[in-house]
């Protein structure tokens, strides 16, 4: 599991200062190569990394990112090529419901 700070905001209430932090928790597998048939050539992206677990809402599918084509285009082990706008980071509840066999491979 990877935790990234997305944004933070300073808040003052009754002369006390608080920092609100928005985080993104990304489920990852231990080894993305275990889910790929080939050794794909990949680049990097600010959106996702190899091994990240994503959820395709339209089809209720959970996939592991096994290739990064460019900043916004990826390949998963379950639903092939997709655009960043088609998926969101998978939640543990998504994995339990739609791809329970992946639980042992999560970091």
N, CA, C and O atoms as CSV, one atom per row, in Angstrom:
chain,resi,resn,atom,element,x,y,z
A,1,UNK,N,N,0.848,-1.158,0.000
A,1,UNK,CA,C,0.000,0.000,0.000
A,1,UNK,C,C,0.901,1.230,0.000
A,1,UNK,O,O,1.884,1.295,0.739
A,2,UNK,N,N,0.559,2.187,-0.824
A,2,UNK,CA,C,1.325,3.424,-0.909
A,2,UNK,C,C,0.417,4.582,-0.531
A,2,UNK,O,O,-0.714,4.668,-1.009
A,3,UNK,N,N,0.905,5.472,0.323
A,3,UNK,CA,C,0.121,6.627,0.746
A,3,UNK,C,C,0.789,7.881,0.218
A,3,UNK,O,O,1.969,8.121,0.477
A,4,UNK,N,N,0.033,8.683,-0.524
A,4,UNK,CA,C,0.537,9.935,-1.076
A,4,UNK,C,C,-0.292,11.095,-0.548
A,4,UNK,O,O,-1.519,11.009,-0.496
A,5,UNK,N,N,0.372,12.180,-0.154
A,5,UNK,CA,C,-0.347,13.380,0.245
A,5,UNK,C,C,-0.745,14.124,-1.027
A,5,UNK,O,O,0.111,14.516,-1.820
A,6,UNK,N,N,-2.053,14.314,-1.212
A,6,UNK,CA,C,-2.570,14.969,-2.399
A,6,UNK,C,C,-2.566,16.480,-2.219
A,6,UNK,O,O,-2.148,17.213,-3.116
A,7,UNK,N,N,-3.031,16.948,-1.062
A,7,UNK,CA,C,-3.048,18.374,-0.777
A,7,UNK,C,C,-3.151,18.589,0.724
A,7,UNK,O,O,-3.493,17.672,1.470
A,8,UNK,N,N,-2.854,19.797,1.157
A,8,UNK,CA,C,-3.017,20.126,2.570
A,8,UNK,C,C,-3.523,21.555,2.683
A,8,UNK,O,O,-3.258,22.397,1.825
A,9,UNK,N,N,-4.255,21.809,3.757
A,9,UNK,CA,C,-4.851,23.118,3.990
A,9,UNK,C,C,-4.674,23.477,5.458
A,9,UNK,O,O,-4.882,22.641,6.337
A,10,UNK,N,N,-4.289,24.721,5.720
A,10,UNK,CA,C,-4.164,25.202,7.087
A,10,UNK,C,C,-5.517,25.733,7.541
A,10,UNK,O,O,-6.170,26.468,6.800
A,11,UNK,N,N,-5.946,25.374,8.744
A,11,UNK,CA,C,-7.248,25.767,9.271
A,11,UNK,C,C,-7.063,26.268,10.692
A,11,UNK,O,O,-6.364,25.641,11.489
A,12,UNK,N,N,-7.689,27.400,11.016
A,12,UNK,CA,C,-7.616,27.945,12.368
A,12,UNK,C,C,-9.015,27.988,12.969
A,12,UNK,O,O,-9.945,28.534,12.376
A,13,UNK,N,N,-9.146,27.404,14.155
A,13,UNK,CA,C,-10.403,27.419,14.885
A,13,UNK,C,C,-10.088,27.773,16.333
A,13,UNK,O,O,-9.265,27.120,16.975
A,14,UNK,N,N,-10.751,28.817,16.846
A,14,UNK,CA,C,-10.555,29.242,18.240
A,14,UNK,C,C,-9.077,29.405,18.576
A,14,UNK,O,O,-8.622,28.921,19.612
A,15,UNK,N,N,-8.346,30.062,17.739
A,15,UNK,CA,C,-6.925,30.366,17.913
A,15,UNK,C,C,-6.029,29.126,17.885
A,15,UNK,O,O,-4.847,29.206,18.220
A,16,UNK,N,N,-6.585,27.991,17.490
A,16,UNK,CA,C,-5.785,26.785,17.323
A,16,UNK,C,C,-5.613,26.525,15.831
A,16,UNK,O,O,-6.537,26.730,15.044
A,17,UNK,N,N,-4.450,26.083,15.462
A,17,UNK,CA,C,-4.154,25.853,14.061
A,17,UNK,C,C,-4.127,24.355,13.767
A,17,UNK,O,O,-3.500,23.576,14.486
A,18,UNK,N,N,-4.814,23.971,12.702
A,18,UNK,CA,C,-4.876,22.579,12.280
A,18,UNK,C,C,-4.441,22.484,10.825
A,18,UNK,O,O,-4.651,23.408,10.040
A,19,UNK,N,N,-3.851,21.387,10.484
A,19,UNK,CA,C,-3.488,21.141,9.096
A,19,UNK,C,C,-4.308,19.957,8.602
A,19,UNK,O,O,-4.141,18.835,9.079
A,20,UNK,N,N,-5.197,20.213,7.642
A,20,UNK,CA,C,-6.007,19.162,7.049
A,20,UNK,C,C,-5.230,18.571,5.879
A,20,UNK,O,O,-4.740,19.304,5.020
A,21,UNK,N,N,-5.122,17.272,5.847
A,21,UNK,CA,C,-4.349,16.602,4.806
A,21,UNK,C,C,-5.262,15.654,4.046
A,21,UNK,O,O,-5.938,14.818,4.646
A,22,UNK,N,N,-5.279,15.786,2.721
A,22,UNK,CA,C,-6.004,14.858,1.866
A,22,UNK,C,C,-4.987,13.858,1.334
A,22,UNK,O,O,-3.976,14.244,0.749
A,23,UNK,N,N,-5.257,12.576,1.539
A,23,UNK,CA,C,-4.313,11.551,1.097
A,23,UNK,C,C,-4.961,10.608,0.095
A,23,UNK,O,O,-6.182,10.462,0.048
A,24,UNK,N,N,-4.121,9.978,-0.694
A,24,UNK,CA,C,-4.569,8.950,-1.629
A,24,UNK,C,C,-3.838,7.665,-1.264
A,24,UNK,O,O,-2.608,7.623,-1.235
A,25,UNK,N,N,-4.598,6.636,-0.991
A,25,UNK,CA,C,-4.011,5.341,-0.662
A,25,UNK,C,C,-4.117,4.453,-1.904
A,25,UNK,O,O,-5.207,4.217,-2.425
A,26,UNK,N,N,-2.975,3.972,-2.359
A,26,UNK,CA,C,-2.929,3.155,-3.560
A,26,UNK,C,C,-2.569,1.727,-3.187
A,26,UNK,O,O,-1.511,1.474,-2.610
A,27,UNK,N,N,-3.450,0.799,-3.520
A,27,UNK,CA,C,-3.134,-0.614,-3.339
A,27,UNK,C,C,-2.138,-1.026,-4.414
A,27,UNK,O,O,-2.257,-0.610,-5.567
A,28,UNK,N,N,-1.159,-1.840,-4.041
A,28,UNK,CA,C,-0.135,-2.314,-4.966
A,28,UNK,C,C,0.070,-3.808,-4.764
A,28,UNK,O,O,-0.167,-4.344,-3.681
A,29,UNK,N,N,0.512,-4.465,-5.820
A,29,UNK,CA,C,0.901,-5.870,-5.699
A,29,UNK,C,C,2.405,-5.949,-5.443
A,29,UNK,O,O,3.150,-5.011,-5.729
A,30,UNK,N,N,2.831,-7.078,-4.903
A,30,UNK,CA,C,4.245,-7.263,-4.563
A,30,UNK,C,C,5.130,-7.247,-5.806
A,30,UNK,O,O,6.213,-6.663,-5.798
A,31,UNK,N,N,4.657,-7.901,-6.883
A,31,UNK,CA,C,5.459,-7.980,-8.105
A,31,UNK,C,C,4.535,-7.951,-9.322
A,31,UNK,O,O,3.859,-8.938,-9.612
A,32,UNK,N,N,4.502,-6.837,-10.026
A,32,UNK,CA,C,3.605,-6.707,-11.184
A,32,UNK,C,C,3.946,-7.691,-12.298
A,32,UNK,O,O,3.083,-8.027,-13.109
A,33,UNK,N,N,5.189,-8.153,-12.347
A,33,UNK,CA,C,5.601,-9.092,-13.402
A,33,UNK,C,C,4.876,-10.439,-13.286
A,33,UNK,O,O,4.747,-11.164,-14.272
A,34,UNK,N,N,4.411,-10.764,-12.094
A,34,UNK,CA,C,3.658,-11.999,-11.903
A,34,UNK,C,C,2.321,-11.977,-12.648
A,34,UNK,O,O,1.700,-13.024,-12.831
A,35,UNK,N,N,1.875,-10.796,-13.077
A,35,UNK,CA,C,0.573,-10.645,-13.727
A,35,UNK,C,C,0.692,-10.369,-15.228
A,35,UNK,O,O,-0.319,-10.238,-15.918
A,36,UNK,N,N,1.911,-10.281,-15.728
A,36,UNK,CA,C,2.142,-9.975,-17.137
A,36,UNK,C,C,2.621,-11.212,-17.892
A,36,UNK,O,O,3.369,-12.030,-17.357
A,37,UNK,N,N,2.179,-11.335,-19.141
A,37,UNK,CA,C,2.622,-12.445,-19.990
A,37,UNK,C,C,3.960,-12.151,-20.652
A,37,UNK,O,O,4.674,-13.067,-21.059
A,38,UNK,N,N,4.298,-10.864,-20.758
A,38,UNK,CA,C,5.521,-10.430,-21.430
A,38,UNK,C,C,6.230,-9.418,-20.548
A,38,UNK,O,O,5.656,-8.914,-19.583
A,39,UNK,N,N,7.467,-9.125,-20.878
A,39,UNK,CA,C,8.217,-8.065,-20.215
A,39,UNK,C,C,7.987,-6.780,-21.009
A,39,UNK,O,O,8.779,-6.434,-21.887
A,40,UNK,N,N,6.912,-6.085,-20.699
A,40,UNK,CA,C,6.514,-4.897,-21.451
A,40,UNK,C,C,7.482,-3.736,-21.249
A,40,UNK,O,O,8.052,-3.563,-20.172
A,41,UNK,N,N,7.655,-2.949,-22.301
A,41,UNK,CA,C,8.426,-1.714,-22.208
A,41,UNK,C,C,7.492,-0.641,-21.667
A,41,UNK,O,O,6.395,-0.449,-22.190
A,42,UNK,N,N,7.922,0.059,-20.622
A,42,UNK,CA,C,7.076,1.062,-19.986
A,42,UNK,C,C,7.821,2.366,-19.801
A,42,UNK,O,O,9.051,2.422,-19.826
A,43,UNK,N,N,7.033,3.414,-19.614
A,43,UNK,CA,C,7.551,4.718,-19.253
A,43,UNK,C,C,7.026,5.026,-17.854
A,43,UNK,O,O,6.600,4.109,-17.152
A,44,UNK,N,N,7.043,6.264,-17.436
A,44,UNK,CA,C,6.526,6.633,-16.116
A,44,UNK,C,C,5.310,7.546,-16.270
A,44,UNK,O,O,5.071,8.114,-17.336
A,45,UNK,N,N,4.563,7.673,-15.202
A,45,UNK,CA,C,3.377,8.519,-15.189
A,45,UNK,C,C,3.186,9.073,-13.790
A,45,UNK,O,O,3.532,8.424,-12.803
A,46,UNK,N,N,2.638,10.266,-13.707
A,46,UNK,CA,C,2.341,10.838,-12.391
A,46,UNK,C,C,1.036,10.262,-11.832
A,46,UNK,O,O,0.759,10.404,-10.641
A,47,UNK,N,N,0.241,9.618,-12.676
A,47,UNK,CA,C,-1.056,9.092,-12.249
A,47,UNK,C,C,-0.935,7.733,-11.563
A,47,UNK,O,O,-1.451,7.540,-10.462
A,48,UNK,N,N,-0.262,6.808,-12.207
A,48,UNK,CA,C,-0.148,5.448,-11.677
A,48,UNK,C,C,1.254,4.917,-11.914
A,48,UNK,O,O,2.009,5.439,-12.733
A,49,UNK,N,N,1.587,3.849,-11.163
A,49,UNK,CA,C,2.876,3.175,-11.297
A,49,UNK,C,C,2.629,1.699,-11.586
A,49,UNK,O,O,1.529,1.190,-11.367
A,50,UNK,N,N,3.650,1.023,-12.075
A,50,UNK,CA,C,3.546,-0.412,-12.310
A,50,UNK,C,C,3.203,-1.109,-10.992
A,50,UNK,O,O,3.796,-0.826,-9.951
A,51,UNK,N,N,2.239,-2.021,-11.057
A,51,UNK,CA,C,1.824,-2.745,-9.863
A,51,UNK,C,C,0.666,-2.127,-9.114
A,51,UNK,O,O,0.125,-2.747,-8.198
A,52,UNK,N,N,0.267,-0.903,-9.485
A,52,UNK,CA,C,-0.894,-0.287,-8.843
A,52,UNK,C,C,-2.154,-1.071,-9.204
A,52,UNK,O,O,-2.275,-1.597,-10.310
A,53,UNK,N,N,-3.082,-1.139,-8.264
A,53,UNK,CA,C,-4.338,-1.854,-8.474
A,53,UNK,C,C,-5.428,-0.823,-8.735
A,53,UNK,O,O,-5.650,0.082,-7.930
A,54,UNK,N,N,-6.108,-0.973,-9.876
A,54,UNK,CA,C,-7.124,-0.003,-10.289
A,54,UNK,C,C,-8.480,-0.686,-10.460
A,54,UNK,O,O,-8.570,-1.905,-10.606
A,55,UNK,N,N,-9.523,0.133,-10.439
A,55,UNK,CA,C,-10.890,-0.352,-10.554
A,55,UNK,C,C,-11.563,0.326,-11.734
A,55,UNK,O,O,-11.642,1.553,-11.790
A,56,UNK,N,N,-12.048,-0.473,-12.677
A,56,UNK,CA,C,-12.772,0.040,-13.838
A,56,UNK,C,C,-14.257,0.018,-13.489
A,56,UNK,O,O,-14.902,-1.030,-13.536
A,57,UNK,N,N,-14.792,1.188,-13.139
A,57,UNK,CA,C,-16.141,1.310,-12.603
A,57,UNK,C,C,-17.192,0.805,-13.579
A,57,UNK,O,O,-18.125,0.106,-13.183
A,58,UNK,N,N,-17.049,1.152,-14.842
A,58,UNK,CA,C,-18.044,0.784,-15.858
A,58,UNK,C,C,-18.283,-0.721,-15.931
A,58,UNK,O,O,-19.406,-1.166,-16.171
A,59,UNK,N,N,-17.228,-1.500,-15.724
A,59,UNK,CA,C,-17.323,-2.958,-15.859
A,59,UNK,C,C,-17.175,-3.714,-14.534
A,59,UNK,O,O,-17.215,-4.945,-14.514
A,60,UNK,N,N,-17.006,-2.987,-13.438
A,60,UNK,CA,C,-16.768,-3.618,-12.130
A,60,UNK,C,C,-15.608,-4.606,-12.190
A,60,UNK,O,O,-15.734,-5.747,-11.745
A,61,UNK,N,N,-14.474,-4.163,-12.743
A,61,UNK,CA,C,-13.293,-5.015,-12.869
A,61,UNK,C,C,-12.124,-4.409,-12.111
A,61,UNK,O,O,-11.946,-3.192,-12.085
A,62,UNK,N,N,-11.340,-5.264,-11.504
A,62,UNK,CA,C,-10.127,-4.865,-10.796
A,62,UNK,C,C,-8.939,-5.357,-11.611
A,62,UNK,O,O,-8.892,-6.520,-12.010
A,63,UNK,N,N,-7.978,-4.466,-11.858
A,63,UNK,CA,C,-6.810,-4.834,-12.645
A,63,UNK,C,C,-5.521,-4.331,-12.036
A,63,UNK,O,O,-5.517,-3.392,-11.240
A,64,UNK,N,N,-4.427,-4.968,-12.420
A,64,UNK,CA,C,-3.086,-4.574,-11.998
A,64,UNK,C,C,-2.415,-3.901,-13.183
A,64,UNK,O,O,-2.439,-4.437,-14.291
A,65,UNK,N,N,-1.818,-2.739,-12.970
A,65,UNK,CA,C,-1.125,-2.044,-14.062
A,65,UNK,C,C,0.180,-2.773,-14.352
A,65,UNK,O,O,1.054,-2.896,-13.495
A,66,UNK,N,N,0.283,-3.259,-15.604
A,66,UNK,CA,C,1.467,-4.016,-16.015
A,66,UNK,C,C,2.279,-3.286,-17.089
A,66,UNK,O,O,3.382,-3.710,-17.432
A,67,UNK,N,N,1.728,-2.182,-17.621
A,67,UNK,CA,C,2.466,-1.390,-18.610
A,67,UNK,C,C,1.962,0.043,-18.591
A,67,UNK,O,O,0.765,0.295,-18.447
A,68,UNK,N,N,2.901,0.984,-18.739
A,68,UNK,CA,C,2.558,2.408,-18.849
A,68,UNK,C,C,3.001,2.850,-20.237
A,68,UNK,O,O,4.193,2.882,-20.545
A,69,UNK,N,N,2.012,3.193,-21.076
A,69,UNK,CA,C,2.320,3.645,-22.438
A,69,UNK,C,C,2.807,5.085,-22.429
A,69,UNK,O,O,3.825,5.412,-23.039
A,70,UNK,N,N,2.069,5.943,-21.731
A,70,UNK,CA,C,2.432,7.354,-21.597
A,70,UNK,C,C,1.723,7.900,-20.363
A,70,UNK,O,O,1.194,7.131,-19.560
A,71,UNK,N,N,1.712,9.189,-20.212
A,71,UNK,CA,C,1.160,9.833,-19.011
A,71,UNK,C,C,-0.275,9.416,-18.697
A,71,UNK,O,O,-0.658,9.373,-17.528
A,72,UNK,N,N,-1.072,9.109,-19.716
A,72,UNK,CA,C,-2.488,8.846,-19.500
A,72,UNK,C,C,-2.985,7.498,-20.039
A,72,UNK,O,O,-4.172,7.195,-19.918
A,73,UNK,N,N,-2.114,6.697,-20.622
A,73,UNK,CA,C,-2.509,5.414,-21.218
A,73,UNK,C,C,-1.756,4.261,-20.567
A,73,UNK,O,O,-0.539,4.321,-20.392
A,74,UNK,N,N,-2.495,3.207,-20.210
A,74,UNK,CA,C,-1.936,2.093,-19.457
A,74,UNK,C,C,-2.459,0.760,-19.988
A,74,UNK,O,O,-3.370,0.718,-20.814
A,75,UNK,N,N,-1.855,-0.340,-19.489
A,75,UNK,CA,C,-2.346,-1.695,-19.765
A,75,UNK,C,C,-2.509,-2.389,-18.413
A,75,UNK,O,O,-1.656,-2.288,-17.531
A,76,UNK,N,N,-3.643,-3.104,-18.278
A,76,UNK,CA,C,-3.852,-3.896,-17.066
A,76,UNK,C,C,-3.848,-5.377,-17.435
A,76,UNK,O,O,-3.957,-5.747,-18.604
A,77,UNK,N,N,-3.722,-6.190,-16.434
A,77,UNK,CA,C,-3.729,-7.633,-16.672
A,77,UNK,C,C,-5.127,-8.164,-16.962
A,77,UNK,O,O,-5.254,-9.246,-17.535
A,78,UNK,N,N,-6.176,-7.442,-16.588
A,78,UNK,CA,C,-7.535,-7.946,-16.735
A,78,UNK,C,C,-8.335,-7.322,-17.879
A,78,UNK,O,O,-9.131,-8.012,-18.517
A,79,UNK,N,N,-8.137,-6.029,-18.150
A,79,UNK,CA,C,-8.970,-5.388,-19.178
A,79,UNK,C,C,-8.172,-4.655,-20.233
A,79,UNK,O,O,-8.683,-3.732,-20.867
A,80,UNK,N,N,-6.934,-5.048,-20.429
A,80,UNK,CA,C,-6.133,-4.509,-21.526
A,80,UNK,C,C,-5.818,-3.033,-21.391
A,80,UNK,O,O,-5.657,-2.514,-20.287
A,81,UNK,N,N,-5.733,-2.364,-22.533
A,81,UNK,CA,C,-5.369,-0.952,-22.558
A,81,UNK,C,C,-6.531,-0.078,-22.099
A,81,UNK,O,O,-7.697,-0.373,-22.364
A,82,UNK,N,N,-6.187,1.001,-21.406
A,82,UNK,CA,C,-7.213,1.919,-20.918
A,82,UNK,C,C,-6.614,3.296,-20.702
A,82,UNK,O,O,-5.397,3.461,-20.619
A,83,UNK,N,N,-7.491,4.276,-20.613
A,83,UNK,CA,C,-7.123,5.667,-20.358
A,83,UNK,C,C,-7.320,5.954,-18.870
A,83,UNK,O,O,-8.156,5.327,-18.219
A,84,UNK,N,N,-6.566,6.885,-18.344
A,84,UNK,CA,C,-6.632,7.224,-16.929
A,84,UNK,C,C,-8.043,7.618,-16.493
A,84,UNK,O,O,-8.404,7.414,-15.334
A,85,UNK,N,N,-8.839,8.172,-17.389
A,85,UNK,CA,C,-10.191,8.609,-17.038
A,85,UNK,C,C,-11.172,7.439,-16.880
A,85,UNK,O,O,-12.279,7.636,-16.380
A,86,UNK,N,N,-10.788,6.238,-17.293
A,86,UNK,CA,C,-11.669,5.074,-17.215
A,86,UNK,C,C,-11.601,4.335,-15.885
A,86,UNK,O,O,-12.451,3.490,-15.604
A,87,UNK,N,N,-10.607,4.641,-15.069
A,87,UNK,CA,C,-10.402,3.898,-13.824
A,87,UNK,C,C,-10.206,4.847,-12.642
A,87,UNK,O,O,-10.044,6.058,-12.795
A,88,UNK,N,N,-10.229,4.242,-11.474
A,88,UNK,CA,C,-9.880,4.951,-10.249
A,88,UNK,C,C,-9.065,3.983,-9.397
A,88,UNK,O,O,-9.084,2.779,-9.651
A,89,UNK,N,N,-8.355,4.481,-8.398
A,89,UNK,CA,C,-7.629,3.560,-7.524
A,89,UNK,C,C,-8.600,2.580,-6.870
A,89,UNK,O,O,-9.652,2.980,-6.372
A,90,UNK,N,N,-8.248,1.318,-6.875
A,90,UNK,CA,C,-9.109,0.298,-6.274
A,90,UNK,C,C,-9.081,0.415,-4.759
A,90,UNK,O,O,-8.046,0.709,-4.160
A,91,UNK,N,N,-10.228,0.183,-4.159
A,91,UNK,CA,C,-10.330,0.117,-2.707
A,91,UNK,C,C,-10.210,-1.350,-2.306
A,91,UNK,O,O,-10.412,-2.246,-3.126
A,92,UNK,N,N,-9.884,-1.583,-1.053
A,92,UNK,CA,C,-9.802,-2.950,-0.557
A,92,UNK,C,C,-11.143,-3.656,-0.723
A,92,UNK,O,O,-11.185,-4.848,-1.025
A,93,UNK,N,N,-12.233,-2.928,-0.529
A,93,UNK,CA,C,-13.571,-3.520,-0.696
A,93,UNK,C,C,-13.820,-3.942,-2.146
A,93,UNK,O,O,-14.499,-4.940,-2.387
A,94,UNK,N,N,-13.273,-3.184,-3.129
A,94,UNK,CA,C,-13.396,-3.564,-4.541
A,94,UNK,C,C,-12.673,-4.886,-4.795
A,94,UNK,O,O,-13.199,-5.774,-5.466
A,95,UNK,N,N,-11.468,-5.003,-4.253
A,95,UNK,CA,C,-10.680,-6.223,-4.445
A,95,UNK,C,C,-11.389,-7.408,-3.795
A,95,UNK,O,O,-11.472,-8.482,-4.391
A,96,UNK,N,N,-11.895,-7.223,-2.591
A,96,UNK,CA,C,-12.591,-8.316,-1.900
A,96,UNK,C,C,-13.829,-8.764,-2.665
A,96,UNK,O,O,-14.130,-9.956,-2.715
A,97,UNK,N,N,-14.546,-7.817,-3.259
A,97,UNK,CA,C,-15.798,-8.144,-3.948
A,97,UNK,C,C,-15.587,-8.698,-5.353
A,97,UNK,O,O,-16.251,-9.656,-5.747
A,98,UNK,N,N,-14.658,-8.097,-6.117
A,98,UNK,CA,C,-14.533,-8.433,-7.534
A,98,UNK,C,C,-13.297,-9.259,-7.903
A,98,UNK,O,O,-13.233,-9.823,-8.995
A,99,UNK,N,N,-12.304,-9.331,-6.987
A,99,UNK,CA,C,-11.088,-10.089,-7.325
A,99,UNK,C,C,-10.399,-10.566,-6.055
A,99,UNK,O,O,-9.255,-10.207,-5.774
A,100,UNK,N,N,-11.090,-11.349,-5.325
A,100,UNK,CA,C,-10.630,-11.831,-4.027
A,100,UNK,C,C,-9.283,-12.552,-4.093
A,100,UNK,O,O,-8.514,-12.499,-3.134
A,101,UNK,N,N,-8.990,-13.214,-5.192
A,101,UNK,CA,C,-7.735,-13.951,-5.326
A,101,UNK,C,C,-6.510,-13.051,-5.299
A,101,UNK,O,O,-5.393,-13.544,-5.143
A,102,UNK,N,N,-6.690,-11.756,-5.446
A,102,UNK,CA,C,-5.575,-10.803,-5.454
A,102,UNK,C,C,-5.113,-10.431,-4.044
A,102,UNK,O,O,-4.024,-9.881,-3.882
A,103,UNK,N,N,-5.906,-10.717,-3.044
A,103,UNK,CA,C,-5.605,-10.285,-1.670
A,103,UNK,C,C,-4.232,-10.734,-1.179
A,103,UNK,O,O,-3.534,-9.956,-0.528
A,104,UNK,N,N,-3.835,-11.945,-1.468
A,104,UNK,CA,C,-2.533,-12.451,-1.009
A,104,UNK,C,C,-1.350,-11.804,-1.704
A,104,UNK,O,O,-0.221,-11.907,-1.226
A,105,UNK,N,N,-1.594,-11.134,-2.832
A,105,UNK,CA,C,-0.506,-10.514,-3.588
A,105,UNK,C,C,-0.315,-9.040,-3.268
A,105,UNK,O,O,0.623,-8.421,-3.768
A,106,UNK,N,N,-1.186,-8.466,-2.444
A,106,UNK,CA,C,-1.079,-7.044,-2.113
A,106,UNK,C,C,0.067,-6.801,-1.137
A,106,UNK,O,O,0.350,-7.630,-0.272
A,107,UNK,N,N,0.721,-5.654,-1.288
A,107,UNK,CA,C,1.805,-5.304,-0.354
A,107,UNK,C,C,1.240,-4.728,0.913
A,107,UNK,O,O,1.994,-4.373,1.820
